Amino acid sequence: MNDFGWKVLKMNDFGRKLLKMNDFAENLSDFCRKLLKTNDFGRKLLKTNDFA
């Protein structure tokens, strides 16, 4: 029973790590979205450059 309790605790730890990884992935995708937006902005700048 005690052994089982330890295994559950370890799995809980693993779950916490998974949640942290999920948070990290969300932050990464947010960052990528911002990068894409700045990329769009860069493209618009290039177009105005072409126009100029």
PDB file of N, H, CA, C and O in Angstrom:
ATOM      1  N   MET A   1       0.834  -1.200   0.000  1.00  0.00           N
ATOM      2  CA  MET A   1       0.000   0.000   0.000  1.00  0.00           C
ATOM      3  C   MET A   1       0.873   1.256   0.000  1.00  0.00           C
ATOM      4  O   MET A   1       0.624   2.198  -0.753  1.00  0.00           O
ATOM      5  N   ASN A   2       1.896   1.256   0.852  1.00  0.00           N
ATOM      6  H   ASN A   2       2.099   0.491   1.463  1.00  0.00           H
ATOM      7  CA  ASN A   2       2.814   2.379   0.914  1.00  0.00           C
ATOM      8  C   ASN A   2       3.538   2.537  -0.416  1.00  0.00           C
ATOM      9  O   ASN A   2       3.715   3.649  -0.913  1.00  0.00           O
ATOM     10  N   ASP A   3       3.953   1.409  -0.985  1.00  0.00           N
ATOM     11  H   ASP A   3       3.809   0.505  -0.582  1.00  0.00           H
ATOM     12  CA  ASP A   3       4.630   1.386  -2.277  1.00  0.00           C
ATOM     13  C   ASP A   3       3.723   2.020  -3.329  1.00  0.00           C
ATOM     14  O   ASP A   3       4.162   2.827  -4.149  1.00  0.00           O
ATOM     15  N   PHE A   4       2.456   1.638  -3.284  1.00  0.00           N
ATOM     16  H   PHE A   4       2.100   0.983  -2.618  1.00  0.00           H
ATOM     17  CA  PHE A   4       1.484   2.161  -4.228  1.00  0.00           C
ATOM     18  C   PHE A   4       1.362   3.678  -4.069  1.00  0.00           C
ATOM     19  O   PHE A   4       1.292   4.417  -5.051  1.00  0.00           O
ATOM     20  N   GLY A   5       1.337   4.123  -2.810  1.00  0.00           N
ATOM     21  H   GLY A   5       1.394   3.522  -2.012  1.00  0.00           H
ATOM     22  CA  GLY A   5       1.254   5.559  -2.527  1.00  0.00           C
ATOM     23  C   GLY A   5       2.418   6.320  -3.141  1.00  0.00           C
ATOM     24  O   GLY A   5       2.240   7.403  -3.699  1.00  0.00           O
ATOM     25  N   TRP A   6       3.620   5.741  -3.033  1.00  0.00           N
ATOM     26  H   TRP A   6       3.765   4.861  -2.580  1.00  0.00           H
ATOM     27  CA  TRP A   6       4.797   6.376  -3.606  1.00  0.00           C
ATOM     28  C   TRP A   6       4.696   6.476  -5.119  1.00  0.00           C
ATOM     29  O   TRP A   6       5.056   7.490  -5.716  1.00  0.00           O
ATOM     30  N   LYS A   7       4.197   5.401  -5.731  1.00  0.00           N
ATOM     31  H   LYS A   7       3.904   4.577  -5.246  1.00  0.00           H
ATOM     32  CA  LYS A   7       4.050   5.401  -7.194  1.00  0.00           C
ATOM     33  C   LYS A   7       3.066   6.480  -7.621  1.00  0.00           C
ATOM     34  O   LYS A   7       3.283   7.166  -8.620  1.00  0.00           O
ATOM     35  N   VAL A   8       1.982   6.629  -6.862  1.00  0.00           N
ATOM     36  H   VAL A   8       1.806   6.072  -6.050  1.00  0.00           H
ATOM     37  CA  VAL A   8       0.986   7.661  -7.171  1.00  0.00           C
ATOM     38  C   VAL A   8       1.624   9.045  -7.054  1.00  0.00           C
ATOM     39  O   VAL A   8       1.401   9.912  -7.899  1.00  0.00           O
ATOM     40  N   LEU A   9       2.425   9.247  -5.994  1.00  0.00           N
ATOM     41  H   LEU A   9       2.606   8.543  -5.307  1.00  0.00           H
ATOM     42  CA  LEU A   9       3.105  10.527  -5.808  1.00  0.00           C
ATOM     43  C   LEU A   9       4.040  10.815  -6.974  1.00  0.00           C
ATOM     44  O   LEU A   9       4.104  11.944  -7.462  1.00  0.00           O
ATOM     45  N   LYS A  10       4.762   9.799  -7.418  1.00  0.00           N
ATOM     46  H   LYS A  10       4.710   8.882  -7.022  1.00  0.00           H
ATOM     47  CA  LYS A  10       5.681   9.974  -8.545  1.00  0.00           C
ATOM     48  C   LYS A  10       4.905  10.331  -9.801  1.00  0.00           C
ATOM     49  O   LYS A  10       5.325  11.192 -10.573  1.00  0.00           O
ATOM     50  N   MET A  11       3.772   9.666 -10.003  1.00  0.00           N
ATOM     51  H   MET A  11       3.431   8.966  -9.376  1.00  0.00           H
ATOM     52  CA  MET A  11       2.948   9.966 -11.174  1.00  0.00           C
ATOM     53  C   MET A  11       2.438  11.403 -11.096  1.00  0.00           C
ATOM     54  O   MET A  11       2.359  12.099 -12.109  1.00  0.00           O
ATOM     55  N   ASN A  12       2.091  11.841  -9.880  1.00  0.00           N
ATOM     56  H   ASN A  12       2.155  11.276  -9.058  1.00  0.00           H
ATOM     57  CA  ASN A  12       1.638  13.209  -9.664  1.00  0.00           C
ATOM     58  C   ASN A  12       2.731  14.192 -10.060  1.00  0.00           C
ATOM     59  O   ASN A  12       2.472  15.206 -10.708  1.00  0.00           O
ATOM     60  N   ASP A  13       3.953  13.872  -9.660  1.00  0.00           N
ATOM     61  H   ASP A  13       4.163  13.048  -9.133  1.00  0.00           H
ATOM     62  CA  ASP A  13       5.113  14.681 -10.005  1.00  0.00           C
ATOM     63  C   ASP A  13       5.228  14.776 -11.521  1.00  0.00           C
ATOM     64  O   ASP A  13       5.450  15.849 -12.081  1.00  0.00           O
ATOM     65  N   PHE A  14       5.072  13.632 -12.165  1.00  0.00           N
ATOM     66  H   PHE A  14       4.891  12.760 -11.710  1.00  0.00           H
ATOM     67  CA  PHE A  14       5.141  13.564 -13.622  1.00  0.00           C
ATOM     68  C   PHE A  14       4.053  14.445 -14.233  1.00  0.00           C
ATOM     69  O   PHE A  14       4.288  15.164 -15.204  1.00  0.00           O
ATOM     70  N   GLY A  15       2.857  14.373 -13.643  1.00  0.00           N
ATOM     71  H   GLY A  15       2.666  13.789 -12.854  1.00  0.00           H
ATOM     72  CA  GLY A  15       1.747  15.199 -14.116  1.00  0.00           C
ATOM     73  C   GLY A  15       2.061  16.683 -14.013  1.00  0.00           C
ATOM     74  O   GLY A  15       1.732  17.468 -14.903  1.00  0.00           O
ATOM     75  N   ARG A  16       2.710  17.056 -12.900  1.00  0.00           N
ATOM     76  H   ARG A  16       2.978  16.419 -12.178  1.00  0.00           H
ATOM     77  CA  ARG A  16       3.086  18.453 -12.705  1.00  0.00           C
ATOM     78  C   ARG A  16       4.078  18.879 -13.775  1.00  0.00           C
ATOM     79  O   ARG A  16       3.980  19.975 -14.328  1.00  0.00           O
ATOM     80  N   LYS A  17       5.042  17.995 -14.063  1.00  0.00           N
ATOM     81  H   LYS A  17       5.122  17.105 -13.613  1.00  0.00           H
ATOM     82  CA  LYS A  17       6.036  18.299 -15.097  1.00  0.00           C
ATOM     83  C   LYS A  17       5.355  18.449 -16.449  1.00  0.00           C
ATOM     84  O   LYS A  17       5.706  19.328 -17.236  1.00  0.00           O
ATOM     85  N   LEU A  18       4.374  17.579 -16.716  1.00  0.00           N
ATOM     86  H   LEU A  18       4.089  16.865 -16.077  1.00  0.00           H
ATOM     87  CA  LEU A  18       3.631  17.661 -17.974  1.00  0.00           C
ATOM     88  C   LEU A  18       2.915  19.003 -18.069  1.00  0.00           C
ATOM     89  O   LEU A  18       2.916  19.639 -19.122  1.00  0.00           O
ATOM     90  N   LEU A  19       2.301  19.433 -16.965  1.00  0.00           N
ATOM     91  H   LEU A  19       2.300  18.916 -16.109  1.00  0.00           H
ATOM     92  CA  LEU A  19       1.604  20.715 -16.950  1.00  0.00           C
ATOM     93  C   LEU A  19       2.568  21.855 -17.236  1.00  0.00           C
ATOM     94  O   LEU A  19       2.245  22.777 -17.985  1.00  0.00           O
ATOM     95  N   LYS A  20       3.758  21.790 -16.636  1.00  0.00           N
ATOM     96  H   LYS A  20       4.020  21.041 -16.028  1.00  0.00           H
ATOM     97  CA  LYS A  20       4.765  22.825 -16.879  1.00  0.00           C
ATOM     98  C   LYS A  20       5.158  22.831 -18.346  1.00  0.00           C
ATOM     99  O   LYS A  20       5.312  23.893 -18.950  1.00  0.00           O
ATOM    100  N   MET A  21       5.322  21.639 -18.922  1.00  0.00           N
ATOM    101  H   MET A  21       5.197  20.776 -18.431  1.00  0.00           H
ATOM    102  CA  MET A  21       5.678  21.546 -20.335  1.00  0.00           C
ATOM    103  C   MET A  21       4.573  22.140 -21.195  1.00  0.00           C
ATOM    104  O   MET A  21       4.844  22.805 -22.195  1.00  0.00           O
ATOM    105  N   ASN A  22       3.324  21.897 -20.803  1.00  0.00           N
ATOM    106  H   ASN A  22       3.104  21.357 -19.990  1.00  0.00           H
ATOM    107  CA  ASN A  22       2.173  22.437 -21.518  1.00  0.00           C
ATOM    108  C   ASN A  22       2.199  23.963 -21.481  1.00  0.00           C
ATOM    109  O   ASN A  22       1.986  24.627 -22.495  1.00  0.00           O
ATOM    110  N   ASP A  23       2.464  24.505 -20.290  1.00  0.00           N
ATOM    111  H   ASP A  23       2.637  23.966 -19.466  1.00  0.00           H
ATOM    112  CA  ASP A  23       2.579  25.958 -20.135  1.00  0.00           C
ATOM    113  C   ASP A  23       3.658  26.486 -21.059  1.00  0.00           C
ATOM    114  O   ASP A  23       3.478  27.500 -21.735  1.00  0.00           O
ATOM    115  N   PHE A  24       4.788  25.780 -21.079  1.00  0.00           N
ATOM    116  H   PHE A  24       4.934  24.957 -20.530  1.00  0.00           H
ATOM    117  CA  PHE A  24       5.919  26.186 -21.904  1.00  0.00           C
ATOM    118  C   PHE A  24       5.526  26.183 -23.377  1.00  0.00           C
ATOM    119  O   PHE A  24       5.872  27.100 -24.123  1.00  0.00           O
ATOM    120  N   ALA A  25       4.797  25.139 -23.790  1.00  0.00           N
ATOM    121  H   ALA A  25       4.516  24.394 -23.184  1.00  0.00           H
ATOM    122  CA  ALA A  25       4.365  25.035 -25.183  1.00  0.00           C
ATOM    123  C   ALA A  25       3.417  26.178 -25.539  1.00  0.00           C
ATOM    124  O   ALA A  25       3.497  26.745 -26.629  1.00  0.00           O
ATOM    125  N   GLU A  26       2.516  26.513 -24.606  1.00  0.00           N
ATOM    126  H   GLU A  26       2.451  26.052 -23.720  1.00  0.00           H
ATOM    127  CA  GLU A  26       1.590  27.618 -24.853  1.00  0.00           C
ATOM    128  C   GLU A  26       2.356  28.923 -25.012  1.00  0.00           C
ATOM    129  O   GLU A  26       2.060  29.721 -25.902  1.00  0.00           O
ATOM    130  N   ASN A  27       3.344  29.137 -24.144  1.00  0.00           N
ATOM    131  H   ASN A  27       3.584  28.489 -23.421  1.00  0.00           H
ATOM    132  CA  ASN A  27       4.156  30.353 -24.235  1.00  0.00           C
ATOM    133  C   ASN A  27       4.889  30.395 -25.562  1.00  0.00           C
ATOM    134  O   ASN A  27       4.997  31.451 -26.186  1.00  0.00           O
ATOM    135  N   LEU A  28       5.396  29.237 -25.996  1.00  0.00           N
ATOM    136  H   LEU A  28       5.308  28.379 -25.489  1.00  0.00           H
ATOM    137  CA  LEU A  28       6.116  29.154 -27.264  1.00  0.00           C
ATOM    138  C   LEU A  28       5.197  29.520 -28.418  1.00  0.00           C
ATOM    139  O   LEU A  28       5.583  30.288 -29.299  1.00  0.00           O
ATOM    140  N   SER A  29       3.979  28.975 -28.421  1.00  0.00           N
ATOM    141  H   SER A  29       3.665  28.352 -27.705  1.00  0.00           H
ATOM    142  CA  SER A  29       3.069  29.263 -29.529  1.00  0.00           C
ATOM    143  C   SER A  29       2.666  30.733 -29.526  1.00  0.00           C
ATOM    144  O   SER A  29       2.500  31.337 -30.586  1.00  0.00           O
ATOM    145  N   ASP A  30       2.509  31.312 -28.329  1.00  0.00           N
ATOM    146  H   ASP A  30       2.644  30.822 -27.468  1.00  0.00           H
ATOM    147  CA  ASP A  30       2.229  32.749 -28.226  1.00  0.00           C
ATOM    148  C   ASP A  30       3.361  33.536 -28.859  1.00  0.00           C
ATOM    149  O   ASP A  30       3.141  34.466 -29.635  1.00  0.00           O
ATOM    150  N   PHE A  31       4.583  33.139 -28.508  1.00  0.00           N
ATOM    151  H   PHE A  31       4.762  32.384 -27.878  1.00  0.00           H
ATOM    152  CA  PHE A  31       5.776  33.801 -29.025  1.00  0.00           C
ATOM    153  C   PHE A  31       5.820  33.681 -30.544  1.00  0.00           C
ATOM    154  O   PHE A  31       6.135  34.645 -31.241  1.00  0.00           O
ATOM    155  N   CYS A  32       5.500  32.483 -31.054  1.00  0.00           N
ATOM    156  H   CYS A  32       5.244  31.700 -30.487  1.00  0.00           H
ATOM    157  CA  CYS A  32       5.509  32.260 -32.507  1.00  0.00           C
ATOM    158  C   CYS A  32       4.464  33.129 -33.192  1.00  0.00           C
ATOM    159  O   CYS A  32       4.705  33.674 -34.269  1.00  0.00           O
ATOM    160  N   ARG A  33       3.309  33.252 -32.561  1.00  0.00           N
ATOM    161  H   ARG A  33       3.113  32.809 -31.686  1.00  0.00           H
ATOM    162  CA  ARG A  33       2.255  34.088 -33.130  1.00  0.00           C
ATOM    163  C   ARG A  33       2.730  35.533 -33.218  1.00  0.00           C
ATOM    164  O   ARG A  33       2.508  36.209 -34.222  1.00  0.00           O
ATOM    165  N   LYS A  34       3.386  36.001 -32.155  1.00  0.00           N
ATOM    166  H   LYS A  34       3.567  35.451 -31.339  1.00  0.00           H
ATOM    167  CA  LYS A  34       3.906  37.370 -32.162  1.00  0.00           C
ATOM    168  C   LYS A  34       4.958  37.527 -33.245  1.00  0.00           C
ATOM    169  O   LYS A  34       5.007  38.548 -33.931  1.00  0.00           O
ATOM    170  N   LEU A  35       5.809  36.501 -33.398  1.00  0.00           N
ATOM    171  H   LEU A  35       5.769  35.672 -32.840  1.00  0.00           H
ATOM    172  CA  LEU A  35       6.835  36.534 -34.437  1.00  0.00           C
ATOM    173  C   LEU A  35       6.181  36.636 -35.804  1.00  0.00           C
ATOM    174  O   LEU A  35       6.617  37.415 -36.651  1.00  0.00           O
ATOM    175  N   LEU A  36       5.127  35.844 -36.020  1.00  0.00           N
ATOM    176  H   LEU A  36       4.772  35.211 -35.332  1.00  0.00           H
ATOM    177  CA  LEU A  36       4.427  35.877 -37.300  1.00  0.00           C
ATOM    178  C   LEU A  36       3.835  37.258 -37.553  1.00  0.00           C
ATOM    179  O   LEU A  36       3.882  37.762 -38.675  1.00  0.00           O
ATOM    180  N   LYS A  37       3.281  37.868 -36.512  1.00  0.00           N
ATOM    181  H   LYS A  37       3.243  37.459 -35.601  1.00  0.00           H
ATOM    182  CA  LYS A  37       2.715  39.210 -36.657  1.00  0.00           C
ATOM    183  C   LYS A  37       3.802  40.202 -37.028  1.00  0.00           C
ATOM    184  O   LYS A  37       3.597  41.051 -37.896  1.00  0.00           O
ATOM    185  N   THR A  38       4.964  40.104 -36.377  1.00  0.00           N
ATOM    186  H   THR A  38       5.131  39.415 -35.672  1.00  0.00           H
ATOM    187  CA  THR A  38       6.046  41.029 -36.710  1.00  0.00           C
ATOM    188  C   THR A  38       6.529  40.737 -38.121  1.00  0.00           C
ATOM    189  O   THR A  38       6.962  41.645 -38.830  1.00  0.00           O
ATOM    190  N   ASN A  39       6.458  39.466 -38.538  1.00  0.00           N
ATOM    191  H   ASN A  39       6.106  38.728 -37.963  1.00  0.00           H
ATOM    192  CA  ASN A  39       6.825  39.089 -39.899  1.00  0.00           C
ATOM    193  C   ASN A  39       5.881  39.767 -40.892  1.00  0.00           C
ATOM    194  O   ASN A  39       6.318  40.301 -41.911  1.00  0.00           O
ATOM    195  N   ASP A  40       4.594  39.740 -40.585  1.00  0.00           N
ATOM    196  H   ASP A  40       4.239  39.306 -39.757  1.00  0.00           H
ATOM    197  CA  ASP A  40       3.588  40.420 -41.407  1.00  0.00           C
ATOM    198  C   ASP A  40       3.933  41.894 -41.513  1.00  0.00           C
ATOM    199  O   ASP A  40       3.899  42.482 -42.594  1.00  0.00           O
ATOM    200  N   PHE A  41       4.266  42.479 -40.373  1.00  0.00           N
ATOM    201  H   PHE A  41       4.295  42.002 -39.495  1.00  0.00           H
ATOM    202  CA  PHE A  41       4.633  43.888 -40.328  1.00  0.00           C
ATOM    203  C   PHE A  41       5.854  44.131 -41.212  1.00  0.00           C
ATOM    204  O   PHE A  41       5.919  45.126 -41.934  1.00  0.00           O
ATOM    205  N   GLY A  42       6.825  43.209 -41.147  1.00  0.00           N
ATOM    206  H   GLY A  42       6.772  42.401 -40.561  1.00  0.00           H
ATOM    207  CA  GLY A  42       8.021  43.313 -41.980  1.00  0.00           C
ATOM    208  C   GLY A  42       7.678  43.262 -43.456  1.00  0.00           C
ATOM    209  O   GLY A  42       8.262  43.990 -44.260  1.00  0.00           O
ATOM    210  N   ARG A  43       6.732  42.403 -43.816  1.00  0.00           N
ATOM    211  H   ARG A  43       6.258  41.813 -43.163  1.00  0.00           H
ATOM    212  CA  ARG A  43       6.310  42.283 -45.208  1.00  0.00           C
ATOM    213  C   ARG A  43       5.683  43.597 -45.668  1.00  0.00           C
ATOM    214  O   ARG A  43       5.943  44.062 -46.778  1.00  0.00           O
ATOM    215  N   LYS A  44       4.857  44.189 -44.810  1.00  0.00           N
ATOM    216  H   LYS A  44       4.645  43.811 -43.909  1.00  0.00           H
ATOM    217  CA  LYS A  44       4.226  45.469 -45.148  1.00  0.00           C
ATOM    218  C   LYS A  44       5.288  46.542 -45.325  1.00  0.00           C
ATOM    219  O   LYS A  44       5.203  47.374 -46.227  1.00  0.00           O
ATOM    220  N   LEU A  45       6.302  46.513 -44.444  1.00  0.00           N
ATOM    221  H   LEU A  45       6.371  45.837 -43.711  1.00  0.00           H
ATOM    222  CA  LEU A  45       7.407  47.470 -44.553  1.00  0.00           C
ATOM    223  C   LEU A  45       8.103  47.301 -45.891  1.00  0.00           C
ATOM    224  O   LEU A  45       8.429  48.283 -46.559  1.00  0.00           O
ATOM    225  N   LEU A  46       8.332  46.044 -46.283  1.00  0.00           N
ATOM    226  H   LEU A  46       8.067  45.247 -45.740  1.00  0.00           H
ATOM    227  CA  LEU A  46       8.988  45.773 -47.559  1.00  0.00           C
ATOM    228  C   LEU A  46       8.152  46.307 -48.717  1.00  0.00           C
ATOM    229  O   LEU A  46       8.692  46.863 -49.674  1.00  0.00           O
ATOM    230  N   LYS A  47       6.841  46.138 -48.629  1.00  0.00           N
ATOM    231  H   LYS A  47       6.403  45.686 -47.852  1.00  0.00           H
ATOM    232  CA  LYS A  47       5.956  46.633 -49.681  1.00  0.00           C
ATOM    233  C   LYS A  47       6.044  48.144 -49.771  1.00  0.00           C
ATOM    234  O   LYS A  47       6.105  48.696 -50.870  1.00  0.00           O
ATOM    235  N   THR A  48       6.052  48.826 -48.620  1.00  0.00           N
ATOM    236  H   THR A  48       6.003  48.377 -47.727  1.00  0.00           H
ATOM    237  CA  THR A  48       6.145  50.281 -48.658  1.00  0.00           C
ATOM    238  C   THR A  48       7.514  50.677 -49.194  1.00  0.00           C
ATOM    239  O   THR A  48       7.654  51.713 -49.843  1.00  0.00           O
ATOM    240  N   ASN A  49       8.512  49.863 -48.926  1.00  0.00           N
ATOM    241  H   ASN A  49       8.398  49.021 -48.399  1.00  0.00           H
ATOM    242  CA  ASN A  49       9.854  50.106 -49.438  1.00  0.00           C
ATOM    243  C   ASN A  49       9.841  49.994 -50.962  1.00  0.00           C
ATOM    244  O   ASN A  49      10.423  50.823 -51.661  1.00  0.00           O
ATOM    245  N   ASP A  50       9.173  48.964 -51.459  1.00  0.00           N
ATOM    246  H   ASP A  50       8.700  48.291 -50.891  1.00  0.00           H
ATOM    247  CA  ASP A  50       9.040  48.776 -52.906  1.00  0.00           C
ATOM    248  C   ASP A  50       8.349  49.990 -53.516  1.00  0.00           C
ATOM    249  O   ASP A  50       8.746  50.489 -54.569  1.00  0.00           O
ATOM    250  N   PHE A  51       7.313  50.451 -52.834  1.00  0.00           N
ATOM    251  H   PHE A  51       6.991  50.046 -51.978  1.00  0.00           H
ATOM    252  CA  PHE A  51       6.538  51.583 -53.309  1.00  0.00           C
ATOM    253  C   PHE A  51       7.398  52.844 -53.335  1.00  0.00           C
ATOM    254  O   PHE A  51       7.324  53.646 -54.266  1.00  0.00           O
ATOM    255  N   ALA A  52       8.222  53.003 -52.286  1.00  0.00           N
ATOM    256  H   ALA A  52       8.282  52.352 -51.529  1.00  0.00           H
ATOM    257  CA  ALA A  52       9.092  54.171 -52.195  1.00  0.00           C
ATOM    258  C   ALA A  52      10.173  54.050 -53.265  1.00  0.00           C
ATOM    259  O   ALA A  52      11.029  54.927 -53.381  1.00  0.00           O
TER     260      ALA A  52
END
